[in-house]
Amino acid sequence: EGPLGGSWNVPEVPVRIDVEQSSPYLSAVLLAAWSLPRPLVLELSGPPVSQGYLEITTELLRQLGMKISEASGRLEIAAGQRPWASVIAVDPDLSTSFAVAALAAVAGRARLERTPERSRQPDILGFSLLERMGASVRREGTALIVERAGPLRPIEVDLSGAPDLFPVLSVLAAVADGRSVLRG
């Protein structure tokens, strides 16, 4: 349980959310903030880790029609909002795609259809990390082709902006020739 307690009652005072360690709790609160009887004010402590994930959440909610006011570490969600969009654009889950691409970098080949060249998802970083480690990564139209190109090289990288890559990248680092350093 966080500062909102076990049931979803909108507090009368601003809710302080620590986003310096993790931002998924804030995303969960925002995703549940529809049809509130009164406005919800959130005060964020410090700069959010994984800012990209939070931006994806607020972008999705705005596509669905939610009005979110942002000002210097505060978010305010107006009361009584309901989703109105019936169709929204969503990129594929790049964290999951990275896991498949990583397997190909170690043991074969993968063709990832409809993989965007650019994305707000922080996990898009994973494909360039595979290249740095020595995998073959190339585009064919909207597909991304990842292939094993020899032994993987070690890597040094700060993952504080894309922590979902850590589990799979740590396995790749374990099979790379040399010492890797994963921070963040």
Secondary structure, DSSP 8 states (H G I E B T S, - for coil): --TTTTTT---SS-EEEE-SS-SHHHHHHHHT-SS-SS-EEEEEESS-TTHHHHHHHHHHHHHTT--EEEETTEEEE-TT-----S-------HHHHHHHHHHHHHHSEEEETT--SS-S-GGGHHHHHHHHTT-EEEEETTEEEEE--SS----EEE-TT-GGGHHHHHHHHHHSSS--EEE-
